[in-house]
Amino acid sequence: MTQKNIKAQASSFLNIDLPAQFIADLQKKSGNIPWHKKGKTDPWDLVESAMGLNIGGFFKEAELAFKWMVKKQNQDGSWFSSYINEKPKDKTRETNMSCYIATGVFHSWLIKKDRKFLEKMWEPVKKGINFALSLQTKRGEIYWAKSPEKKVDPMALLTGCSSIYMSLKCAIAIGFVLKKRIKHWETAFKKLEKSIQDNIHIYNISKSRFSMYWFYPVLVGALTYDGCNKRIEKYWKKYVIEGQGVRCVSDRPWITIAETSELVMALFAMGNEKLAKIVFSWIQDRIYEDGTFWCGYTFPDMTIWPEEKISWTNGVVLMACDMLYNLTSGSRLFCHNAWDGFIFKG
């Protein structure tokens, strides 16, 4: 199938220009991308939106978003958890938020191959990764945050550590491209991987009601092939409503488009393309008249909630579509077999 035919097949599901244009229109002149028009900004979701912009071909806007990130980075390499109108709202410093810039930057590299941009972003990426690793335990897990008073919260979150795992993988890959290998990152990566594979019980179980707790270790490739399959099968009925999508939390009838799209990515990443496409088809009519996606809805009454149009929701839909239909050269970022043979995995 030609690239033209692939894009035509993808556009039969959605017009990728519309969600990307929505994110670009929401972006402030500073580069900031809030959740919605009057919403907050958090660093993790801003990077997710920037990745959506790159998939949609809004390269200048994506780079402007990364410039905003650099401007807002704290001296210790962290970012605050949220901002309103450019000013910090929550001064908690979360480790997974300090890392995700690496995933976005490497994704941008895969799509644009802009070495100058990669070199310019190296220091912010390095500082962000080092902040997170400063909170890694001897066993491998990484504590989730420092409080506004800079006290370490000794709690490890499986979703957050899985996200850090992916970001650390991307940071190491950036170092390979720039010939700036940092070996202690590779050691930290292996320790984190082992903690996720062998010691999942050490992670805060109170968050297990969230579906991300279920599929994030699969999405980022932290588990073995058998481990991925067993985890998906074991908890499928707990989180998935067949024909509809993924619950945000297991005990509520609230389906979210972002979590459903991320499950699509996780399924495709582990090699189950057929099921990934089936799940993605469930949400294709969950759109507003302008072609942007709902954030979520309750089931079975089909009440849209919340009603705001969310930037990062549309960003992750674009990422899922890219994975399924290979729209850009960044489409294989999360695919497990795309990372086979990397020296730090050996």
Secondary structure, DSSP 8 states (H G I E B T S, - for coil): --HHHHHHHHHTT--THHHHHHHHHH--TTS---SSTT--B-HHHHHHHHHHHHHTT-HHHHHHHHHHHHHH--TTS---SEEETTEEEE--EEHHHHHHHHHHHHHHHHHH--HHHHHHHHHHHHHHHHHHHTTB-TTS-BEEEE-TT--EEEEE-HHHHHHHHHHHHHHHHHHHHHT---HHHHHHHHHHHHHHHH-GGGS-GGGGGBHHHHHHHHHTT-S-HHHHHHHHHHHHHHHEETTTEEBSBTTS-EEEHHHHHHHHHHHHHTT-HHHHHHHHHTTTT-B-TTS-B-SEEETTTTEE-S-S--HHHHHHHHHHHHHHHT-STTTTTT-GGGGTT-GGG-
